[in-house]
């Protein structure tokens, strides 16, 4: 498995997500400026709702920026144990310990990106090939680590 390809795909996904949130925030701010009027309270309520939407988008953008910061610390170097940046194959699936960005397909293999803060990674953190761990009463065996 080529970990650099995985990192590149995740980086692209995160960059696209950051751009999406930045554009959405800019558009929402522009529409907020358009609602300024001397018409009174009706417009104040609308502007407040838009401001709440901007705050929510800003929070999502900050979470994505944090994911990007986590990802920038990860290298494509091979791992001998489960740690940040490890690609782990268990009898239940493939997991890439990095930023949690969902799943994607590489070399016809489904790979799930998971955060080091997830219960799954906490259960397998520090383990090596052939060791087992349990999550939600499901025992998994580590078959390979890259």
N, C-alpha and C positions, 0 to 999 in steps of 0.2 A: 504494500500500500504506500502511496506517495502522500506523506503528510503535508508537503508543501502545496500540493494541489488542493487539499482540503482547506488549508489556511487561506489560500488565494480565493477560493469560493466563498468562505465565510467573510473574509475582508470585503469582497465585492458586495455581498449581501448587506453587510453593516453600513458600508459607504452609501449604498442606494437608499437604505432606510434613513440614514442621517439627512441625506439630501431631500427625501420625501417630507420629513418632519420640518426641516428648515423652510421649504417652499410653502407648506401648509400654514406654518406660523406666519410667514410673510403675507400670504393671501388673507388670512384671518385678521391680521392687524390692519391691512388695507381696508377691509370691509368694516372694521371697527371705526376707522377714521371717517368712512363715508356716512356713518350713522349720526355723526355730530350735527346737531340741529338745535334750534331754539324752540322746538315743539313741546318740550317738557318731559314729564316723568316716563311716558311711554317709551321714549328713546333711551332714557337712562337704564331702564330694565333690559332692553335689548343689548345695550353696550356692556352691561354687567355680565350678561350671559355669554357674550363674545369673549370678554376678558377671562371668564372661567374656562372657556374652551381653549384659549391661548395658554393658560396656566397648565391645563391638562396635557396639551401637546408639548409644552416645554418640559414637563416631567418625563414624558415618554422619550423625548430627545435626550434628556440627561441620562436616562437608563441606557439608551443605545450608545451614548458616548462612553459610559462606564464599561459597557461590553467591549467597545473598541479598545479601551485602555487595557483591559484584561488580555485581549487577543494580541496586542502589541508585545506583551511580555513572553509570549509563547514562541518557541522555536521548533523547527522541523527535526531536531535531533531525536534519535531513537531513545526510548525509555525502557528501563528494565522493571519498573514497578508502576503502579497506577499513581499518577500525579498530574498536575496541570500540563497540558500538551500531549498527554498519552492517548494513543489510539488503542482501544481495548476491545478485543473480541471475546465475547462470552458465548455460552451455549444458547443464549437468548437473543443475541444481536451484537451490533458493532456500535461503540460509543467513543466519541471524541471529547475529551475533557478540555473544555475551553469556555467560550461564551455560549449561553443557551440560545441557539438560533433555529431550533427545529431540526428537521431531517432533510437529507439530500442524498442523491444517488451518485456514486463514484465507482467506476469499473463494475457496473451491474450489482453493486452492493449498497444496501440502504445503511446509511450512517446517521446516527442521532447525535447531535451536538448537545452536551450537557454541561452545566455549570458545576464548579467544584463545591458549590453550596447545596447542590441537590442531594436528597437522601440516598439516591443510587450511588453517587460518587463518594459520599461520606462512608457508605458501607464497604466500598471496595478500595478506598484510598490506601496506598502503601502496600497493597497486595501484589503478588507476583504470579507468573504463569503457573497454572495447575492448582492455585489456591481457590477456595470457594468463599462466598459471602451470601448473606440473606437479606432480601428487601421484600417487605410485605409478605412474609412467609414463603417466598419463592427463593429457592437455593439456585445460585448461578455459579458456574465454573469458569474461571478465566482461562481461555484457550491460547490467546496470544496477545502480546503487547508490542506496539511499535513506538 
